[in-house]
Amino acid sequence: MKMKSGRLAVLAISLLTATASTASAASATANGPAALALAGVVALYSPLLTADEREAVSAFFVGQSGVRYAKKISVTADKIVCRVSNVDITARSCELTFKGNKQTITGR
């Protein structure tokens, strides 16, 4: 199943930037719909997940209710830093860090 990561990134980045004023540098755990949105984006880039786990998280995120996956999936990242341009407010980027390896995603 191919997913358009740009759409996922825009939604998750929007969710992240909406709560940026209350974010802290401390370790955090997300719950509920925000957790699913964040996991839907982060899972696509995580080298810590199997292909089956990435596909299951992506399917859940886009609303496919018939997905069967028996194990618990934990989506983790060492660091997530998202930015929104103050010149072009539609320009967004996130830097994801997994075990010291950084990946940058951008979206509009």
N, C-alpha and C positions, 0 to 999 in steps of 0.2 A: 504494500500500500504506500503510495507516494503522497507526501503531505507538502503543502506550500508553507515552508517554514517562515516566510515573510509575514503571513497573516497571523500565525501563532506568535511570532516575535512582537508584532505591533500590539496585539491584545495583552500579552504578558507585560510588555514594557509599559503600556498604559496603566495596567494595574499596579505595577511597581512604582511608577512615577506618581501615581495618585496618592500613594502612601509614603512617599519619600520624605516628607517633612517629619514623619514620626519614626522613621527608620533609625536604627542605631548600628554601631559597629559590632555589637555583641552577636553571638551565635543565636540563631532563631529557628523556629519550626513554624511552618505555615499549616493552617487547617482550613477545611471547607473549600468553597469554590475558588478562592484565591490560590490555595495550594494546588488544585488541579490545573489552573491556568499556568502557574509557575512551573509545575512539573511537566506540563505539555510542551513548554519551550525548552527547558533545561534538558529533558530526557533525550531530545533529538541530538544533542551535542555531547552527551555523557559517554565517555569511554568506559565507565564503570558498569554500564548496563549491557545486557545481551541484546541482540537484534530483536528477539521475541519480546523482551521487556519494553524496548523503545516502541515497537509497533503497538503493543497493548496500551501503553500510556497515551500514545497519539490517538488511537481509536476511541478511548474513553473521552479524551479531550474534545473530539469533534462530535461526540454524542452517539456513538455506536453502542447501543445497549446490549447487543448480542455477543459481545467479546467475552471469551472464556479464558481466564488465566488463573490457575489455582493458587499460586504463591503470592505473598505480599511483595509489592514493589516499592522500594524506598529510593527516591531520587534525591541525591545529595550533590552539593558542590562546595568546594572550599571557600569560594568567594564569588559573589555576583555584584557587579557594579554597573548600574545603568545611568545613562545620561540623556538629557533632552537638550537640543540646541536652543539657545535663547534668541537666535536670529531666525532660524527656520523651525518653528515649533512642531513641524511634522517630521523632522529628522531625529531619529532615536538610535541609540546603540547600547549594547550591553557587552561587558567583558566577563566571561565565565571562566573560572579557574577550577580545574580538576587535578588534584595531586601535582600541583606546580605547573601544569600545562594550561596556557591561556588560549581561549578562543573568543573571537570578537564577532558578534552578530549585529547587523544594522537593519533598519527598517524604516518605513514611512507609514 
